[in-house]
């Protein structure tokens, strides 16, 4: 039997994936920022046992990383 944490992580990933389908008119950098924030929130929550601080911190770090990855090169 799966633990509630596993189910919540899977549900969060599914919700993030479905939410991203509505972002077709976003720029690449915006899309990468949103994906990074979503992934960071899931990972941060999982690593800290679901704490709000870990989830928010993970989202912030993931958003920054995603933003920088999606930045056009000069």
Secondary structure, DSSP 8 states (H G I E B T S, - for coil): ---HHHHHHHHHHHHHHHHHTT-TTS-HHHHHHHHHHHHHHHHHHHHTTS-HHHHHHHHHHHHHHHHHHTS---
